[in-house]
């Protein structure tokens, strides 16, 4: 196999992995929404819309974090062909971006929007767990 063929194979494998993770995360978002709706409808709670908003907000932050991570991995795979320590810079900057976006997003949702913390974190954790389980099933 030639070097170009190996790189194309690795790129397609990476893209398939990213697509699989995003699909599993979208399925998890639907599960979170249905679970929250059922739980609060059965309790007769009138503020279901605000609770859904909080859970969806946390779920979207998890997906945004995955997209940022995928972007940094793509950049790393392109920079890995170079020599030197600078190939790791996209990964570090990607992690920093993810920290700022997700951490800042959670703070914004809790402080400015007044969302319920437990539902924001629940949405985030369920969707992140779906991503991790997808990665483990594919590469574990």
Phi, psi and omega in degrees: 000139179277163182300318179298322179292321179295316180297318178296321178295318179293320179296318180291325176294318178299314181295322177295319179296316180297316180298317179298319179294315181295322177295316179295326177291321178295321176297320178295324178298316178298319179296320178297313181298313180295317180298315180294317179300312180298314182301311184279332174292320179293333177278349181076025180283131181277344184264040182295322183299317180292325179290320176296320179301317180294316181292320179293321179301312178297322179295318179294323176297322178295318179294320177299320177297322178294319179296319177296319178295318179297321179298317180290327177292320176299315179296320179296317181296328176286321182279345184293336179289341177281160176262160177103174183281348183291348180295334181276348182303318179300326179292315180295316178293325177296318178294321177296316177300317180297318178300314181293314183293311183288312179298313178295323178295318177295315178299316179299315180296321182282317187275308186278312183276343178069034180284156179288122184302318184296325181282325176297313181292322178298313178301315180297312184294319180296316181291321177293324177295322176298319179295315181296318180294324177296316179295320180294318180295324181282322188240359184272000000 
